Amino acid sequence: LLYQLRHDVFMPWAKLVVTLDGKPVIAFQNHNGDAEWGSHKISVTQGQHEIIWDVNTMDVAVPPNPRGTGTVWIDDVKFMGSQLLDFDDGKFDDNLVSFAGIGKWLIDASLPGPKTGLAAHNPRGLLPGEHSTMVIKRSAPNGGMVSFESHLAMGKFSFLVDDKVAYTLAQPGRGTQKVEVPVSPGDHTFSWKYEAPGQANLPLSNVWIDNVEFAM
């Protein structure tokens, strides 16, 4: 399920909790700057479900020093099919995935920390100034969203849509990040680009990518 959300809630005066079949899936407690529209996704299985957007406010008539209006706007709610690439079969689909730069990516269980299975990562041994990219081309007739999990150790990672950077990270130690990027209608090229750090032969000079989902 994809939807557009704009909210003006701030803890402790108000918060927004989204639940699926009675279980919380995400909470919104504040925002930076003006309240702006954003794209969000909830993964659902086949069948009947109940999704609730619930706003909780302080149980007082006039909260002290209130911030925000406590208002939530929801729009463009739509269900779309999805394709998940979890790489747990240990191989790439050559009809779907290609590579650019230096080398072919690998699939294994080397992801640091907790893991749910196998993950894809760039080839090891890249020298300063070198890069390697995993590329997938997909059509999104009605638009949608692409999401994935990334874990950067050393170096720089960028996710590009049609050669435009949609997400980038060059700071190690952030752990596994969940990335969601809205996609406009049309044919697109999605690129996961890894750039080697400035010093050669550093341990864990990798980015790991897992659970790539195309909701389109």
N, C-alpha and C positions, 0 to 999 in steps of 0.2 A: 504494500500500500504506500503510495506517494502522496504527499500533501504539502501545501504552502502554509507557513506559520509566521505570524507576527505577534510578538508579545511585549507587554510593558509591565512585567512583574519583577519584584525585588524582594528577596528575603531580608528581614523576617516578616515584612508586611504582607507578602503574597508569594505563592509559588504555583507552578503548573506541573502536574504529574500526568503522564500519558500511560494508560494501562491497557494491556491486552489480556482478555479473559480473566480480569481481576489481578493480574500480576504487573507491577511497574516495569516499563521498558525504557523510559527516559524521563528526566525531570529538568525543568528550566527554572532557575532561581535568580537570574539577573541578565543584563546585557550591557554592552559597551556602546556609548553614543546614543543616537536616536534608535527607536524601535523600527527595525527594518524587516522586510519579508525574506524568508529563507526556505530552502527546500529540505524536506525530511522524509525518512523512509522507515517503515515498520515491516519486518519480514513476517509473513503469515503463511501457514500451511493451508492446504485445501480443506474446505469445510466452512462451518458457520462460526463466527467469532464476534466478540463484543470489544470494541475499542472506545475508550473514554478519555476525553481531554478534560481534566478536573482542575479548577482553580481554587486554591485554599487561601483565605485571607485571615488576618488576625481577628480574634473574637472580641473586638472592642469597637465602639461607635466611631471614634476618631483616633486612629493609631498615632502615637507620638512621632513627630518629624517624618511624615510619610514620604516615600519615594516611589515614583511610578503610579500609574492609574489602576494597576491590577487588571487591565483589559487584555484579552487574547482574541486574535482574529485567525480563523481557519478558512482556507479556500483551496479549490482545485484538488479535492480528494478523489483519487482514482486508483483502481487496482490494475496491476500490470503483471504479465508473466516475467520470469527471471531465469537467468542461467548462472549457475555457480561453478567456479573453478577452484577446487580446494587442493588440487595437485596430489591428492592422496593415492592416485594410481601410479605415481612415480614417473610419468612421462608427459611430454608436451604433444598437443595435437598439431601436427605440422600444417594442417589445413586452416588452423585458426591463429597460431602463434608464430611470429617470426622474430628475428633479432637483427640489431644494427650496432655499429661500433665494433668493439673487439670481443670475439668469443660468443659462445652459446651459454645461456643460463643453465643452472643445475637444479635438480629437485632432490632434497634429502631431509634428514631430521636434525640438521645442525643449528636450527634456530635457538638462540640462547633463552634460558628461562622456560616458563610453562609453555606447552605446545599441545595442540589438539591432533597433530598428524604431521604430514610432510609440508614443506614450503618451498617456493622457488627463490633462488638468489643468483646474483651476478657471478660470473666466473672469478676465481681467485687469481691473484698475481698481477692485477692491473697496476701500471706504473703511473706516477704523477702526470696529469694531463690527459690520461686515457679515460675512456668511458665505454659503457656497455648498456644496451637498451633492449628491453622486451617490448614487442609491439603487437597489438591486437586491433584489427579493423572490424567495426560493427556498424550495422544500420539501426537507426532509431527513428522509425517513421513518425512516431508521436512524441518524441523526446523521452525523457526518463532520468535515470540516475545510475552512475557506476560507483561502487564502493569496494573497499579492500582494506586489509590490515598490512601495515608496513612496520618493519623493525630495523632501524639504522644503527649500525655499530660505529664505524668510522667512515669518513668521506661525505659525499653529498648525494641526496636523492631528490629527484623531481618527477612529478607526474604531469604529463602534458596531454592536452586534448587538441588535436589538429595543430600541433607544434606550438601551442600556447600553454605556458605554465599555469596549471590550476592548483598545484600544491608543491611545496618544496621544504626540505629540512636539511640542515647542515650541522645540527647540534647533536652530538652523541649523548647517550645516557637517558633518552626520553622514553625508552621502552617501546612496547607495541602501540602503534597509533591506529585508530580507526578513521579512515578517510572516506568522505562522501562528497561526490561532485555531481551537480545537476547537468543534464545533457539536453541540448536543443534538438529539435527534429532534424533528421538528415543522416548522411553517412559520415562516420567519424573514424579517426585514427587515434588510438589510445597508446601512450608510450610511458613506460616505467624506466627512467634513466638513472643510472648510477655513475657517479664520477669519483675517481680514486682520490684519496687524500694527498696533500702536498708532499708527504714523506713516504718513501717506498718501504715495502715489507712490514707495514704495521699489522699487528694481529687483528683479526676480525674486521678487515676492510671489506665490509659487505653490507648490502641491504637485503632483507628477506621480505617477500611478498606472499600473502596467503588470502584465501577466501575472497577471491575476486568475484563480484556479483554484478551482473548487468540486468537492471530492472528497466526493460524497454518494451 
